[in-house]
Amino acid sequence: MKAPDRQRSKGMLPVMTLAPWHAAVERALVRYEKRPSALIQILHAIQDELRHVPPDAVPVIANVLNLSRAEVHGVVTFYHDFKSTPLGRHVVRICRAESCQAVGSDMLAARARAQLRIGDHGTTADGAVTLEPVYCLGNCALSPAMTIDGEIYGRVTPERLESLLGALSRTGTVQP
Amino acid sequence: MTRVFVPRDSGALSVGAEEVARAIAIESAARGVDVTIVRNGSRGLYWLEPMVEVELESGRVAYGPVSADDVSSLFEAGLLTGGTHALSLGATDAIPYLARQERLTCARVGIIDPVSLEDYEAHQGYRGLRAALALAPEKIVEIVTTSGLRGRGGAAFPTGIKWKTAAAAPATQKYIVCNADEGDSGTFSDRMIMEGDPFVLIEGMTIAARAIGATKGYIYLRSEYPHAHRVLNEAIQAAVERGYLGERILGSDLHFDLEVQIGAGAYICGEETALLESLEGKRGMVRFKPPLPAIEGLFGKPTIINNVISLASVPIILDRGAEYYRDYGLGRSRGTLPMQLAGNIKHGGLVEKAFGVTLRELLYDYGGGSQSGRPIRAVQVGGPLGAFIPEAQFDTPMDYESFISIDAMVGHGGIVAFDDTVDMAHMARYAMEFCAIESCGKCTPCRIGSTRGVEVVDRILAARGESGAAAEEQIESSVVLLRDLCDTMVAGSLCALGGMAPFPVLSALHHFPGDFGIPSLAPVA
């Protein structure tokens, strides 16, 4: 059966195919007050749901908050938490600040890069894991520290790191 | 019913506290014993986390570090009656690390259930606010001034003076902002307060609101602290329900609303004016001063912006009096400072003491030396902008003025230890690199200087491995350039990031010249 011609059925209105991100952006905009001061919280909500802030969403957000596109783009690119391309399904953050450096976090990060075969800020080819440096998780008495999907780990040994990253790959996401 | 304490502090969680709590619940159910598990904050003895405590009639006894696998043997040994086990630590309060502290600001952290208002009230909670409500606002400011409290975020500006300025500024709307963007490596005392005793911060902010006539407060919390966020929200909710926040607080005419706003991963937002920009939803760009935030702060209105520890120290000052607090400490550094031992240290954790304790006492008597067992070669105090301090200066007392006299700073009280494997030239490079990553970009010395700084240190690192006159010449000229660059950044930057990032670099050069391939300087007289 032929699908009804929606364009014609709606008269003169063109069909607006909404981008896949649209619903998430709308949810974020509905949830917070439409004031410029809510911008960062709105971006957090979008980032959390879509794992990035789609560049195409910037004018939509700007329009609703009565800001310029430049202002919104400026905020997205200023803060480390907001990404313009999607993070992997799992995010591994290894602390690289002084306290963790003092007990070998640079070496841990190098091992993680080797095991995942990506660089800092990189995402594995299958989109499973993103590796990011982070500058202090506030767990300095239990350095070295890291997080996986927000879960915090302290006194991380190379063996622990390997098994934690291995567990991510055993869920069938990271290709060896 | 026996109360068993298993921390919900994120440090404890990072080493398995959640699994331990679950195992205790399962084990006690299987044995049919009546146990209430209280999720407290951490006592700050992190090498013993997860530390489980049991409440006996004689007081609390501790076990640690406990793993989920130990739980069944702990019950076997009579955990609920304080039975002896290989992990027994005895009475918690008698553990020397804790017993020798002077906990004023962090008095309740690790002791109470952080989100129980009843628990908070039963431990002298809200006595400071009750005292404040009976006073004229000017009197509150006067008490805070007399206490000698100085900004614990790092700048050490007298808190009472800041409050006085904001109180005197005429405006229809004023704000209290708590700086909870604790970004300095080696620091976690703000996090411990927020996760372990959030009501003390809420109470401190409410007293501040009364003092200057503010009706709205924000806690600007870094996004790296999701656990603190949860605890704060639970506590704020409880305070609202019980009339400690909102309108007519405790039946007075005080109206104060409080909310938490989350940052987005930017170290610079710990700088007060960048923080205000971020709270307004903008890029965290540093503002020019003046105007001071106390006169034109958030949304252009008079705003008090104080660190978590500063605000959390206010309730006890109002409760016990300015003199009580001022009697701790020495010189112009009054009261106590929650110091944090981190990095390559055996017994990392929180040590709240009066100002005046020496670095050596902290590193060895409390910290137990390095974790690696090697000699401690250097410590960095005060975060990524703090100087590196060599062993020869470990007898310096921790107080603002003594540290300034050795070209160092106390900052937020974080102490990061490094053993003798540390490469100080590498640390100098990192200081510049961190500044380059986190610079807001508003002023040139910080934005460009930090990047050039990384390049210059890289040239030193490259030449250091070579021998011959050309390499020596390269190092010599690069060091001259590096010092010159540091001078420009110190003198020309808009805020402390660019203005102080050179301190770790210069202190590394000064105290550890050999790491840069340059001969030791003549001993300073």
Interface residues (C-beta under 8 A of the other chain):
Chain A: R35 P36 S37 A38 L39 I40 Q41 L43 H44 E71 G74 V75 F78 Y79 H80 D81 F82 A97 E98 S99 C100 Q101 A102 V103 V134 Y135 C136 L137 G138 N139 C140 A141 L142 S143 A145 G150 I152 Y153 G154 R155
Chain B: S10 G11 L13 S14 V15 G44 Y46 W47 E49 E182 G183 D184 S185 G186 T187 F188 D190 R191 S223 E224 Y225 P226 H227 Q261 I262 G263 A264 G265 A266 Y267 S278 L279 E280 G281 K282 R283 G284 F299 Q340 L341 A342 G343 N344 I345 G348 G349 L350 Q371 S372 Q380 P384 G414 V416 A417 F418 D419 V422 M427 Y430 F434 I437 E438 C440
